[in-house]
Amino acid sequence: MSKLNLLLNACAAVAVLLTPVVATAQPSDEAGIRALEARFAAAVTAKDVGAIMKTYAPDVFVFDVVPPRQYVGEAAYAEDWRTLFSGFSGPIHFEISDLAISTDGVIAYGHSIQRLSGADPSGHAVDMTARVTDVYRRIGGHWRVVQEHVSVPVDLATGKPDFTSKP
């Protein structure tokens, strides 16, 4: 074999080895994430922090609307949920709307509008709407949220958040 052929074969072998393996999205990927979001909504309505955390990866990273600036890991984020639920007495209502999902095999992202309502411990009505962006990763064959960003619009003139967030 000539040096040129040997060099060309070696280059071809290196190119094959360096070509990334790309997982392709399946139609069931979006359905799996929608099912995850349905389980999440049911868990929030039930105020079941354990079930909520099953929708997240153990190393989840979250920017929430309340301090601190970020929550790292499932223990920190579970405590955030407990704190949220302590601000409600009685049942709560939770809904997800405008859920849009894009998948690419083992990773996906989505965004939605999420509304939580109920009564505070004094009996006053609480109604909050937030914008949520999630990054999902397939872990052990199941979709989990690995990163989340929760936000509300802010009126820059007053510095006050808009918890009713209408389009």
DSSP file (Angstrom, degrees, kcal/mol; ACC not computed):
  #  RESIDUE AA STRUCTURE BP1 BP2  ACC     N-H-->O    O-->H-N    N-H-->O    O-->H-N    TCO  KAPPA ALPHA  PHI   PSI    X-CA   Y-CA   Z-CA
    1    1 A M              0   0    0      0, 0.0     2,-0.0     0, 0.0     0, 0.0   0.000 360.0 360.0 360.0 134.1    0.0    0.0    0.0
    2    2 A S     >  -     0   0    0      1,-0.1     4,-2.5     4,-0.0     5,-0.2  -0.273 360.0-112.6 -73.0 161.6    1.4    3.4   -0.9
    3    3 A K  H  > S+     0   0    0      1,-0.2     4,-2.4     2,-0.2     5,-0.2   0.859 118.1  54.6 -61.1 -35.5    2.0    6.1    1.6
    4    4 A L  H  > S+     0   0    0      2,-0.2     4,-2.7     1,-0.2    -1,-0.2   0.935 109.5  45.4 -65.4 -47.0   -0.8    8.2    0.1
    5    5 A N  H  > S+     0   0    0      2,-0.2     4,-2.8     1,-0.2     5,-0.2   0.912 113.3  50.9 -62.6 -42.0   -3.3    5.4    0.4
    6    6 A L  H  X S+     0   0    0     -4,-2.5     4,-2.2     1,-0.2    -2,-0.2   0.914 111.9  47.2 -61.1 -43.3   -2.2    4.7    3.9
    7    7 A L  H  X S+     0   0    0     -4,-2.4     4,-2.4     2,-0.2    -2,-0.2   0.912 112.7  48.8 -65.0 -43.9   -2.6    8.4    4.8
    8    8 A L  H  X S+     0   0    0     -4,-2.7     4,-2.3     2,-0.2    -2,-0.2   0.907 112.4  48.3 -63.9 -42.4   -6.0    8.6    3.2
    9    9 A N  H  X S+     0   0    0     -4,-2.8     4,-2.3     2,-0.2    -2,-0.2   0.901 111.7  49.8 -64.2 -40.8   -7.2    5.5    5.0
   10   10 A A  H  X S+     0   0    0     -4,-2.2     4,-2.4    -5,-0.2    -2,-0.2   0.913 111.1  49.1 -64.3 -43.1   -5.9    6.8    8.3
   11   11 A C  H  X S+     0   0    0     -4,-2.4     4,-2.4     2,-0.2    -2,-0.2   0.903 111.1  50.3 -63.2 -41.4   -7.6   10.2    7.7
   12   12 A A  H  X S+     0   0    0     -4,-2.3     4,-2.1     2,-0.2    -2,-0.2   0.908 110.6  49.3 -63.4 -41.8  -10.9    8.4    6.9
   13   13 A A  H  X S+     0   0    0     -4,-2.3     4,-2.2     1,-0.2    -2,-0.2   0.913 111.7  48.3 -64.6 -42.5  -10.7    6.3   10.1
   14   14 A V  H  X S+     0   0    0     -4,-2.4     4,-2.1     1,-0.2    -2,-0.2   0.899 109.8  52.9 -63.8 -40.9  -10.0    9.4   12.2
   15   15 A A  H  X S+     0   0    0     -4,-2.4     4,-0.9     1,-0.2    -1,-0.2   0.902 109.9  48.1 -62.1 -41.5  -12.9   11.2   10.6
   16   16 A V  H >< S+     0   0    0     -4,-2.1     3,-0.6     1,-0.2    -1,-0.2   0.920 112.7  48.5 -64.9 -43.0  -15.3    8.3   11.4
   17   17 A L  H 3< S+     0   0    0     -4,-2.2    -2,-0.2     1,-0.2    -1,-0.2   0.829 113.4  47.1 -66.9 -32.0  -14.0    8.1   15.0
   18   18 A L  H 3< S+     0   0    0     -4,-2.1    -1,-0.2    -5,-0.2    -2,-0.2   0.561  83.7 108.2 -88.7  -8.2  -14.4   11.9   15.5
   19   19 A T  S << S-     0   0    0     -4,-0.9    -3,-0.0    -3,-0.6    -4,-0.0  -0.571  75.4-121.3 -70.7 123.1  -17.9   12.1   14.0
   20   20 A P        -     0   0    0      0, 0.0     2,-0.7     0, 0.0    -1,-0.1  -0.313  16.3-120.2 -67.2 147.3  -20.3   12.7   16.9
   21   21 A V        -     0   0    0      2,-0.0     2,-0.6    -2,-0.0     0, 0.0  -0.799  31.8-159.8 -85.8 118.9  -23.1   10.2   17.5
   22   22 A V        -     0   0    0     -2,-0.7     2,-0.4    83,-0.0    83,-0.1  -0.894   7.0-145.5-107.8 120.6  -26.3   12.2   17.2
   23   23 A A        -     0   0    0     -2,-0.6     2,-0.3    81,-0.3    83,-0.2  -0.663  19.5-136.5 -80.4 137.2  -29.4   10.8   18.7
   24   24 A T        -     0   0    0     -2,-0.4    80,-0.1    81,-0.1     2,-0.1  -0.733  19.5-107.8 -97.6 145.4  -32.5   11.6   16.7
   25   25 A A        -     0   0    0     -2,-0.3    -1,-0.1    78,-0.2    81,-0.1  -0.416  30.3-150.8 -69.3 141.8  -35.7   12.8   18.2
   26   26 A Q    >>  -     0   0    0     79,-0.1     3,-1.9    -2,-0.1     4,-0.7  -0.832  25.1-117.7-109.9 151.2  -38.6   10.3   18.3
   27   27 A P  H 3> S+     0   0    0      0, 0.0     4,-1.1     0, 0.0     3,-0.4   0.830 116.2  60.2 -56.1 -30.4  -42.3   11.3   18.2
   28   28 A S  H 3> S+     0   0    0      1,-0.2     4,-2.5     2,-0.2     5,-0.2   0.673  87.9  74.5 -73.4 -15.3  -42.6    9.7   21.6
   29   29 A D  H <> S+     0   0    0     -3,-1.9     4,-2.0     2,-0.2    -1,-0.2   0.947  98.5  43.8 -61.7 -48.7  -40.0   12.1   23.1
   30   30 A E  H  X S+     0   0    0     -4,-0.7     4,-2.6    -3,-0.4    -1,-0.2   0.909 113.5  51.7 -63.6 -40.8  -42.5   15.0   23.1
   31   31 A A  H  X S+     0   0    0     -4,-1.1     4,-2.2     1,-0.2    -1,-0.2   0.895 108.4  52.4 -61.9 -39.7  -45.2   12.8   24.5
   32   32 A G  H  X S+     0   0    0     -4,-2.5     4,-1.9     2,-0.2    -1,-0.2   0.892 111.0  46.3 -63.4 -40.1  -42.8   11.6   27.3
   33   33 A I  H  X S+     0   0    0     -4,-2.0     4,-2.5     2,-0.2    -2,-0.2   0.889 110.6  52.2 -71.5 -38.8  -42.1   15.2   28.2
   34   34 A R  H  X S+     0   0    0     -4,-2.6     4,-2.0     2,-0.2    -2,-0.2   0.891 109.8  50.1 -62.5 -37.7  -45.8   16.2   28.1
   35   35 A A  H  X S+     0   0    0     -4,-2.2     4,-2.4     2,-0.2    -2,-0.2   0.898 109.1  52.0 -65.6 -40.2  -46.5   13.2   30.5
   36   36 A L  H  X S+     0   0    0     -4,-1.9     4,-2.4     1,-0.2    -2,-0.2   0.929 110.1  48.2 -59.5 -45.9  -43.7   14.4   32.8
   37   37 A E  H  X S+     0   0    0     -4,-2.5     4,-2.5     1,-0.2    -1,-0.2   0.851 109.7  52.7 -66.0 -34.1  -45.3   17.9   32.9
   38   38 A A  H  X S+     0   0    0     -4,-2.0     4,-2.2     2,-0.2    -1,-0.2   0.911 110.3  47.7 -66.8 -41.7  -48.7   16.3   33.6
   39   39 A R  H  X S+     0   0    0     -4,-2.4     4,-2.3     2,-0.2    -2,-0.2   0.900 111.8  51.5 -63.2 -40.2  -47.2   14.4   36.5
   40   40 A F  H  X S+     0   0    0     -4,-2.4     4,-2.5     2,-0.2    -2,-0.2   0.934 109.5  48.8 -61.0 -47.9  -45.5   17.6   37.7
   41   41 A A  H  X S+     0   0    0     -4,-2.5     4,-2.4     1,-0.2    -2,-0.2   0.902 111.8  49.0 -61.0 -42.3  -48.8   19.5   37.6
   42   42 A A  H  X S+     0   0    0     -4,-2.2     4,-1.8     1,-0.2    -1,-0.2   0.896 111.5  50.0 -64.3 -39.6  -50.7   16.8   39.5
   43   43 A A  H  <>S+     0   0    0     -4,-2.3     5,-2.7     2,-0.2     4,-0.4   0.889 110.6  49.0 -67.1 -39.6  -47.9   16.8   42.1
   44   44 A V  H ><5S+     0   0    0     -4,-2.5     3,-1.5     1,-0.2    -2,-0.2   0.940 110.2  51.1 -64.3 -46.4  -48.0   20.6   42.5
   45   45 A T  H 3<5S+     0   0    0     -4,-2.4    47,-0.6     1,-0.3    -1,-0.2   0.863 113.4  45.6 -58.0 -36.1  -51.8   20.5   42.9
   46   46 A A  T 3<5S-     0   0    0     -4,-1.8    -1,-0.3    -5,-0.2    -2,-0.2   0.498 108.2-128.0 -83.2  -4.4  -51.4   17.8   45.6
   47   47 A K  T < 5 +     0   0    0     -3,-1.5     2,-1.0    -4,-0.4    -3,-0.2   0.865  54.1 156.7  55.5  38.9  -48.6   19.8   47.3
   48   48 A D     >< -     0   0    0     -5,-2.7     4,-2.4     1,-0.2    -1,-0.2  -0.779  22.6-178.2 -99.6  91.9  -46.5   16.6   47.1
   49   49 A V  H  > S+     0   0    0     -2,-1.0     4,-2.6     1,-0.2    -1,-0.2   0.872  81.3  55.8 -61.4 -38.6  -42.8   17.8   47.1
   50   50 A G  H  > S+     0   0    0      1,-0.2     4,-0.8     2,-0.2    -1,-0.2   0.925 110.7  43.8 -59.5 -45.4  -41.5   14.2   46.8
   51   51 A A  H  4 S+     0   0    0      1,-0.2     3,-0.5     2,-0.2     4,-0.4   0.875 111.9  54.3 -68.4 -36.9  -43.5   13.7   43.6
   52   52 A I  H >< S+     0   0    0     -4,-2.4     3,-2.0     1,-0.2     4,-0.3   0.946 105.8  52.3 -58.6 -47.7  -42.5   17.1   42.3
   53   53 A M  H >< S+     0   0    0     -4,-2.6     3,-1.2     1,-0.3    -1,-0.2   0.702  94.6  70.7 -67.9 -18.5  -38.8   16.3   42.8
   54   54 A K  T 3< S+     0   0    0     -4,-0.8    -1,-0.3    -3,-0.5    -2,-0.2   0.650  93.0  59.0 -69.9 -13.2  -39.2   13.1   40.8
   55   55 A T  T <  S+     0   0    0     -3,-2.0    90,-2.8    -4,-0.4     2,-0.3   0.567 100.9  70.2 -88.5  -8.7  -39.6   15.2   37.7
   56   56 A Y  E <  S-a  145   0A   0     -3,-1.2    90,-0.2    -4,-0.3    80,-0.0  -0.762  85.7-113.5-108.5 152.5  -36.2   16.8   38.3
   57   57 A A  E >   -     0   0A   0     88,-2.9     3,-1.8    -2,-0.3    16,-0.1  -0.507  33.9-113.6 -73.6 151.8  -32.6   15.5   38.0
   58   58 A P  E 3  S+     0   0A   0      0, 0.0    16,-2.1     0, 0.0    17,-0.3   0.817 118.2  47.7 -57.4 -30.1  -30.7   15.2   41.3
   59   59 A D  E 3  S+     0   0A   0     14,-0.2    14,-0.1    15,-0.1    87,-0.0   0.003  83.8 158.9-100.7  29.0  -28.3   17.9   40.1
   60   60 A V  E <   -     0   0A   0     -3,-1.8    13,-3.5    12,-0.1     2,-0.4  -0.128  29.0-151.8 -54.4 146.7  -31.0   20.3   38.9
   61   61 A F  E     -aB 147  72A   0     85,-1.6    87,-2.3    11,-0.2     2,-0.4  -0.994  18.5-175.1-123.5 124.8  -30.1   24.0   38.5
   62   62 A V  E     -aB 148  71A   0      9,-2.8     9,-2.7    -2,-0.4     2,-0.6  -0.976  27.1-163.2-131.6 133.2  -32.9   26.5   39.0
   63   63 A F  E     -a  149   0A   0     85,-2.6    87,-3.4    -2,-0.4     2,-0.2  -0.970  31.8-177.9-101.0 112.3  -33.3   30.3   38.7
   64   64 A D        -     0   0    0     -2,-0.6    87,-0.0     4,-0.4    -2,-0.0  -0.543  39.8-110.6-105.8 174.3  -36.6   30.9   40.5
   65   65 A V  S    S+     0   0    0     -2,-0.2    87,-0.1    86,-0.1    -1,-0.1   0.630  99.2  64.7 -80.2 -12.5  -38.5   34.2   41.1
   66   66 A V  S    S-     0   0    0      2,-0.1    -2,-0.3     1,-0.1    14,-0.0  -0.815  93.9 -58.8-111.3 151.7  -37.6   34.2   44.8
   67   67 A P  S    S+     0   0    0      0, 0.0     2,-0.2     0, 0.0    -1,-0.1  -0.282  95.1  66.5 -63.6 154.4  -34.2   34.5   46.5
   68   68 A P  S    S-     0   0    0      0, 0.0    -4,-0.4     0, 0.0    -2,-0.1   0.530  82.7-121.2 -75.2 179.7  -31.6   33.2   46.5
   69   69 A R  S    S+     0   0    0     -2,-0.2     2,-0.3     1,-0.1    -5,-0.3   0.829  88.5  10.0 -58.8 -34.4  -30.5   33.8   43.0
   70   70 A Q        -     0   0    0     -7,-0.2     2,-0.5     2,-0.0    -7,-0.2  -0.989  58.7-144.2-148.6 154.2  -30.2   30.1   42.2
   71   71 A Y  E     -B   62   0A   0     -9,-2.7    -9,-2.8    -2,-0.3     2,-0.5  -0.986  18.2-165.5-118.2 127.6  -31.0   26.7   43.6
   72   72 A V  E     +B   61   0A   0     -2,-0.5     4,-0.4   -11,-0.2   -11,-0.2  -0.960  53.1   5.6-120.0 118.7  -28.5   23.9   43.0
   73   73 A G  S  > S-     0   0    0    -13,-3.5     4,-1.9    -2,-0.5   -14,-0.2   0.060  86.6 -82.2  93.5 157.1  -29.5   20.3   43.6
   74   74 A E  H  > S+     0   0    0    -16,-2.1     4,-2.5     1,-0.2     5,-0.2   0.827 122.1  57.1 -67.9 -32.8  -32.7   18.6   44.5
   75   75 A A  H  > S+     0   0    0    -17,-0.3     4,-1.8     2,-0.2    -1,-0.2   0.932 109.5  45.5 -64.4 -44.5  -32.4   19.2   48.2
   76   76 A A  H  > S+     0   0    0     -4,-0.4     4,-1.4     1,-0.2    -1,-0.2   0.910 116.0  45.5 -64.5 -42.2  -32.2   23.0   47.8
   77   77 A Y  H  X S+     0   0    0     -4,-1.9     4,-1.9     1,-0.2    -1,-0.2   0.852 108.1  56.7 -73.6 -32.5  -35.0   23.1   45.3
   78   78 A A  H  X S+     0   0    0     -4,-2.5     4,-2.2     1,-0.2    -1,-0.2   0.901 105.9  51.8 -62.2 -39.6  -37.3   20.8   47.4
   79   79 A E  H  X S+     0   0    0     -4,-1.8     4,-2.3     1,-0.2    -1,-0.2   0.872 105.3  55.6 -65.2 -35.9  -36.9   23.3   50.3
   80   80 A D  H  X S+     0   0    0     -4,-1.4     4,-2.2     1,-0.2    -1,-0.2   0.911 108.4  48.3 -60.2 -43.2  -38.0   26.1   47.9
   81   81 A W  H  X S+     0   0    0     -4,-1.9     4,-2.6     2,-0.2    -2,-0.2   0.906 109.5  52.1 -65.0 -41.4  -41.2   24.1   47.1
   82   82 A R  H  X S+     0   0    0     -4,-2.2     4,-1.7     1,-0.2    -2,-0.2   0.915 110.0  49.4 -60.7 -42.1  -41.9   23.5   50.8
   83   83 A T  H  X S+     0   0    0     -4,-2.3     4,-0.5     2,-0.2    -1,-0.2   0.918 110.3  50.8 -62.7 -43.6  -41.5   27.2   51.5
   84   84 A L  H >< S+     0   0    0     -4,-2.2     3,-1.6     1,-0.2    -2,-0.2   0.948 110.6  48.2 -58.6 -49.7  -43.9   28.0   48.6
   85   85 A F  H >< S+     0   0    0     -4,-2.6     3,-1.8     1,-0.3    -1,-0.2   0.788 100.0  66.1 -66.0 -27.1  -46.5   25.6   49.9
   86   86 A S  H 3< S+     0   0    0     -4,-1.7    -1,-0.3     1,-0.3    -2,-0.2   0.696  92.8  64.1 -67.3 -15.7  -46.3   27.0   53.5
   87   87 A G  T << S+     0   0    0     -3,-1.6     2,-0.4    -4,-0.5    -1,-0.3   0.337  97.1  69.7 -86.8   6.3  -47.7   30.2   52.0
   88   88 A F    <   -     0   0    0     -3,-1.8     2,-0.4    32,-0.2    32,-0.3  -0.964  61.7-160.5-125.9 141.4  -51.0   28.5   51.1
   89   89 A S  E     -C  119   0A   0     30,-2.9    30,-0.6    -2,-0.4    -3,-0.0  -0.957  64.6  -2.9-114.9 142.1  -53.8   27.2   53.3
   90   90 A G  E    S-     0   0A   0     -2,-0.4    29,-0.0    28,-0.1    -2,-0.0  -0.251 111.1 -16.6  75.4-168.2  -56.2   24.6   51.9
   91   91 A P  E     -     0   0A   0      0, 0.0    28,-0.4     0, 0.0     2,-0.3  -0.230  59.9-151.9 -71.4 158.9  -56.2   23.3   48.3
   92   92 A I  E     -     0   0A   0    -47,-0.6     2,-0.4    26,-0.1    26,-0.2  -0.882   7.4-136.9-124.6 160.5  -54.4   25.0   45.5
   93   93 A H  E     +C  117   0A   0     24,-3.1    24,-2.6    -2,-0.3     2,-0.4  -0.967  23.3 179.8-116.7 135.0  -55.0   25.1   41.8
   94   94 A F  E     +C  116   0A   0     -2,-0.4     2,-0.3    22,-0.2    22,-0.2  -1.000   2.2 173.7-137.5 135.6  -52.2   24.7   39.3
   95   95 A E  E     -C  115   0A   0     20,-2.2    20,-2.5    -2,-0.4     2,-0.5  -0.998  19.9-150.4-143.2 148.3  -52.2   24.8   35.5
   96   96 A I  E     +C  114   0A   0     -2,-0.3     2,-0.3    18,-0.2    18,-0.2  -0.967  24.9 172.0-114.3 130.0  -49.7   24.7   32.7
   97   97 A S  E     +C  113   0A   0     16,-3.0    16,-2.8    -2,-0.5    -2,-0.0  -0.879  54.0  27.5-132.1 167.4  -50.6   26.4   29.4
   98   98 A D  E    S+     0   0A   0     -2,-0.3     2,-0.5    14,-0.2    -1,-0.1   0.809  72.8 178.9  54.2  35.7  -48.8   27.2   26.2
   99   99 A L  E     -     0   0A   0     -3,-0.1     2,-0.4    13,-0.1    13,-0.2  -0.567   4.8-178.1 -73.0 121.1  -46.4   24.4   26.6
  100  100 A A  E     -C  111   0A   0     11,-2.4    11,-1.9    -2,-0.5     2,-0.4  -0.980   3.2-171.2-121.2 134.1  -44.0   24.2   23.6
  101  101 A I  E     -C  110   0A   0     -2,-0.4     2,-0.4     9,-0.2     9,-0.2  -0.973  13.2-172.0-131.0 138.5  -41.3   21.5   23.4
  102  102 A S  E     -C  109   0A   0      7,-2.8     7,-2.4    -2,-0.4     2,-0.3  -1.000  15.7-169.3-126.2 132.5  -38.4   20.8   21.1
  103  103 A T  E     +C  108   0A   0     -2,-0.4   -78,-0.2     5,-0.2     5,-0.2  -0.870  22.2 179.5-123.8 155.6  -36.5   17.5   21.4
  104  104 A D        -     0   0    0      3,-2.2     2,-1.5    -2,-0.3     3,-0.4  -0.321  62.5 -82.9-148.6  58.4  -33.2   16.2   20.0
  105  105 A G  S    S+     0   0    0      1,-0.2   -79,-0.1   -79,-0.1   -81,-0.1  -0.581 117.8  13.3  85.1 -85.2  -32.8   12.6   21.2
  106  106 A V  S    S+     0   0    0     -2,-1.5    32,-2.5   -83,-0.2     2,-0.3   0.451 127.0  47.9-108.5  -2.4  -31.3   12.9   24.7
  107  107 A I  E     + D   0 137A   0     -3,-0.4    -3,-2.2    30,-0.2     2,-0.3  -0.982  59.6 163.7-137.8 149.8  -31.9   16.6   25.4
  108  108 A A  E     -CD 103 136A   0     28,-2.3    28,-2.8    -2,-0.3     2,-0.3  -0.956  17.6-151.0-153.7 167.2  -34.9   18.9   24.9
  109  109 A Y  E     +CD 102 135A   0     -7,-2.4    -7,-2.8    -2,-0.3     2,-0.3  -0.984  14.6 174.3-143.4 157.3  -36.2   22.2   26.0
  110  110 A G  E     -CD 101 134A   0     24,-2.4    24,-2.7    -2,-0.3     2,-0.3  -0.979  14.4-153.1-153.9 163.6  -39.6   23.7   26.5
  111  111 A H  E     +CD 100 133A   0    -11,-1.9   -11,-2.4    -2,-0.3     2,-0.3  -0.991  20.3 160.4-142.1 151.9  -41.3   26.8   27.7
  112  112 A S  E     - D   0 132A   0     20,-2.4    20,-2.6    -2,-0.3     2,-0.5  -0.954  39.1-109.3-157.0 170.6  -44.7   27.3   29.3
  113  113 A I  E     -CD  97 131A   0    -16,-2.8   -16,-3.0    -2,-0.3     2,-0.4  -0.956  34.6-165.2-107.9 130.9  -47.0   29.6   31.3
  114  114 A Q  E     -CD  96 130A   0     16,-2.6    16,-2.8    -2,-0.5     2,-0.4  -0.975   4.0-166.4-126.0 129.6  -47.7   28.3   34.8
  115  115 A R  E     -CD  95 129A   0    -20,-2.5   -20,-2.2    -2,-0.4     2,-0.4  -0.951   4.3-175.6-120.2 131.3  -50.5   29.6   37.1
  116  116 A L  E     +CD  94 128A   0     12,-2.9    12,-3.1    -2,-0.4     2,-0.3  -0.991  11.8 168.1-125.5 128.8  -50.8   28.8   40.8
  117  117 A S  E     +CD  93 127A   0    -24,-2.6   -24,-3.1    -2,-0.4     2,-0.3  -0.973  15.9 105.4-142.2 157.1  -53.7   30.0   42.8
  118  118 A G  E     - D   0 126A   0      8,-2.3     8,-3.0    -2,-0.3     2,-0.4  -0.943  63.3 -59.3 170.0-151.9  -55.3   29.4   46.2
  119  119 A A  E     -CD  89 125A   0    -30,-0.6   -30,-2.9   -28,-0.4     6,-0.2  -0.959  38.6-129.8-125.1 143.2  -55.5   31.2   49.6
  120  120 A D    >   -     0   0    0      4,-2.8     3,-2.5    -2,-0.4   -32,-0.2  -0.279  45.9 -87.2 -78.8 175.0  -52.8   32.3   51.9
  121  121 A P  T 3  S+     0   0    0      0, 0.0   -33,-0.1     0, 0.0    -1,-0.1   0.726 130.9  55.0 -58.7 -21.2  -52.9   31.4   55.7
  122  122 A S  T 3  S-     0   0    0      2,-0.1     3,-0.1   -33,-0.0   -34,-0.0   0.500 121.1-108.1 -87.2  -4.4  -55.0   34.5   56.3
  123  123 A G  S <  S+     0   0    0     -3,-2.5     2,-0.2     1,-0.3     3,-0.1   0.450  72.1 141.6  92.0   1.0  -57.6   33.4   53.7
  124  124 A H        -     0   0    0      1,-0.1    -4,-2.8    -5,-0.1    -1,-0.3  -0.535  58.6-102.6 -77.1 142.4  -56.6   36.1   51.1
  125  125 A A  E     -D  119   0A   0     -6,-0.2     2,-0.4    -2,-0.2    -6,-0.3  -0.381  33.6-164.2 -65.6 138.1  -56.6   35.0   47.5
  126  126 A V  E     +D  118   0A   0     -8,-3.0    -8,-2.3    -2,-0.1     2,-0.4  -0.994  12.7 171.0-123.6 130.3  -53.2   34.3   45.9
  127  127 A D  E     +D  117   0A   0     -2,-0.4     2,-0.4   -10,-0.2   -10,-0.2  -0.906   5.6 173.1-144.2 111.0  -52.9   34.1   42.1
  128  128 A M  E     -D  116   0A   0    -12,-3.1   -12,-2.9    -2,-0.4     2,-0.4  -0.969  12.0-170.0-126.0 133.6  -49.5   34.0   40.5
  129  129 A T  E     +D  115   0A   0     34,-2.3     2,-0.3    -2,-0.4   -14,-0.2  -0.983  14.0 179.2-120.9 133.3  -48.6   33.4   36.9
  130  130 A A  E     -D  114   0A   0    -16,-2.8   -16,-2.6    -2,-0.4     2,-0.5  -0.909  29.1-123.8-131.8 158.0  -45.0   32.8   35.8
  131  131 A R  E     -DE 113 151A   0     20,-3.4    20,-2.5    -2,-0.3     2,-0.4  -0.872  32.4-167.1 -97.2 133.1  -43.0   32.1   32.7
  132  132 A V  E     -DE 112 150A   0    -20,-2.6   -20,-2.4    -2,-0.5     2,-0.5  -0.983  13.9-172.9-129.7 131.3  -41.0   28.9   32.9
  133  133 A T  E     -DE 111 149A   0     16,-2.3    16,-2.4    -2,-0.4     2,-0.4  -0.991  14.6-171.0-119.6 127.6  -38.3   27.6   30.6
  134  134 A D  E     -DE 110 148A   0    -24,-2.7   -24,-2.4    -2,-0.5     2,-0.5  -0.912  18.4-153.9-120.7 145.3  -37.0   24.0   31.2
  135  135 A V  E     -DE 109 147A   0     12,-2.7    11,-3.0    -2,-0.4    12,-1.5  -0.983  22.2-162.4-111.4 128.8  -34.1   22.0   29.8
  136  136 A Y  E     -DE 108 145A   0    -28,-2.8   -28,-2.3    -2,-0.5     2,-0.4  -0.830   8.8-170.1-112.3 148.4  -34.8   18.3   29.9
  137  137 A R  E     -DE 107 144A   0      7,-2.5     7,-1.7    -2,-0.3     2,-0.6  -0.998  28.2-119.2-135.3 141.8  -32.3   15.4   29.6
  138  138 A R  E     - E   0 143A   0    -32,-2.5     2,-0.5    -2,-0.4     5,-0.3  -0.710  37.2-179.9 -79.5 119.2  -33.1   11.7   29.2
  139  139 A I  E >   - E   0 142A   0      3,-3.5     3,-1.9    -2,-0.6    -2,-0.0  -0.984  68.0 -14.1-125.0 120.5  -31.6   10.0   32.3
  140  140 A G  T 3  S-     0   0    0     -2,-0.5    -1,-0.1     1,-0.3     3,-0.1   0.831 130.4 -52.8  57.6  32.6  -31.9    6.2   32.6
  141  141 A G  T 3  S+     0   0    0      1,-0.2     2,-0.4    -3,-0.0    -1,-0.3   0.450 121.7  99.5  84.6   0.7  -34.5    6.2   29.9
  142  142 A H  E <  S- E   0 139A   0     -3,-1.9    -3,-3.5    -5,-0.1     2,-0.3  -0.946  73.9-117.9-123.7 142.4  -36.7    8.8   31.5
  143  143 A W  E     + E   0 138A   0     -2,-0.4     2,-0.3    -5,-0.3    -5,-0.2  -0.574  37.0 175.8 -74.8 137.4  -37.0   12.6   30.8
  144  144 A R  E     - E   0 137A   0     -7,-1.7    -7,-2.5    -2,-0.3     2,-0.5  -0.981  35.7-110.4-138.4 149.7  -36.0   14.8   33.8
  145  145 A V  E     +aE  56 136A   0    -90,-2.8   -88,-2.9    -2,-0.3    -9,-0.3  -0.711  35.1 172.5 -78.6 125.6  -35.7   18.6   34.2
  146  146 A V  E     +     0   0A   0    -11,-3.0   -85,-1.6    -2,-0.5     2,-0.3   0.633  68.0  21.2-107.5 -22.0  -32.0   19.5   34.5
  147  147 A Q  E     -aE  61 135A   0    -12,-1.5   -12,-2.7   -87,-0.2     2,-0.4  -0.990  65.6-177.2-147.9 139.6  -32.3   23.3   34.4
  148  148 A E  E     -aE  62 134A   0    -87,-2.3   -85,-2.6    -2,-0.3     2,-0.4  -0.997  10.5-166.9-140.2 142.5  -35.2   25.6   35.0
  149  149 A H  E     -aE  63 133A   0    -16,-2.4   -16,-2.3    -2,-0.4     2,-0.4  -0.975   9.4-173.1-130.3 117.4  -35.7   29.3   34.8
  150  150 A V  E     + E   0 132A   0    -87,-3.4     2,-0.3    -2,-0.4   -18,-0.2  -0.925  16.4 159.7-111.4 132.2  -38.8   30.8   36.3
  151  151 A S  E     - E   0 131A   0    -20,-2.5   -20,-3.4    -2,-0.4   -86,-0.1  -0.970  27.1-155.1-148.1 162.3  -39.6   34.5   35.8
  152  152 A V        -     0   0    0     -2,-0.3    11,-0.1   -22,-0.2   -22,-0.1  -0.976  36.9-100.5-132.4 149.1  -42.3   37.1   35.9
  153  153 A P        -     0   0    0      0, 0.0     9,-3.2     0, 0.0     2,-0.4  -0.360  36.4-147.1 -64.3 150.8  -42.4   40.4   34.0
  154  154 A V  E     -F  161   0B   0      7,-0.3     2,-0.9     9,-0.0     3,-0.1  -0.980  13.3-129.0-123.5 133.2  -41.5   43.5   36.0
  155  155 A D  E >>> -F  160   0B   0      5,-2.9     4,-3.1    -2,-0.4     5,-0.6  -0.721  20.8-158.8 -76.7 109.6  -42.9   47.0   35.6
  156  156 A L  T 345S+     0   0    0     -2,-0.9    -1,-0.2     1,-0.2     0, 0.0   0.776  86.3  59.2 -66.8 -26.2  -39.7   48.9   35.3
  157  157 A A  T 345S+     0   0    0      1,-0.2    -1,-0.2     3,-0.1    -2,-0.0   0.878 123.4  21.0 -68.8 -37.2  -41.3   52.2   36.3
  158  158 A T  T <45S-     0   0    0     -3,-0.5    -2,-0.2     2,-0.2    -1,-0.2   0.639  95.1-130.5-105.0 -18.6  -42.5   50.8   39.7
  159  159 A G  T  <5 +     0   0    0     -4,-3.1    -3,-0.2     1,-0.3    -2,-0.0   0.587  63.1 135.6  76.4  10.1  -40.1   47.9   40.1
  160  160 A K  E   < -F  155   0B   0     -5,-0.6    -5,-2.9     1,-0.1    -1,-0.3  -0.711  56.3-118.3 -96.9 142.2  -43.1   45.7   40.9
  161  161 A P  E     -F  154   0B   0      0, 0.0     2,-0.8     0, 0.0    -7,-0.3  -0.421  16.3-132.5 -73.0 151.6  -43.6   42.2   39.5
  162  162 A D        +     0   0    0     -9,-3.2     3,-0.5     1,-0.1   -33,-0.1  -0.842  27.7 174.8-104.6  94.1  -46.6   41.4   37.3
  163  163 A F  S    S+     0   0    0     -2,-0.8   -34,-2.3     1,-0.2    -1,-0.1   0.521  76.8  58.0 -80.0  -4.8  -47.9   38.2   38.8
  164  164 A T  S    S-     0   0    0    -36,-0.2    -1,-0.2    -3,-0.1   -34,-0.1   0.673  81.3-174.5 -97.3 -18.7  -51.0   38.2   36.5
  165  165 A S        -     0   0    0     -3,-0.5    -2,-0.1   -36,-0.2   -35,-0.0   0.740   1.4-174.9  31.7  71.8  -48.8   38.3   33.3
  166  166 A K              0   0    0      1,-0.1    -1,-0.1   -37,-0.0    -2,-0.1  -0.685 360.0 360.0 -89.2 147.6  -51.3   38.6   30.5
  167  167 A P              0   0    0      0, 0.0    -1,-0.1     0, 0.0    -2,-0.1   0.528 360.0 360.0 -63.4 360.0  -50.0   38.5   26.9
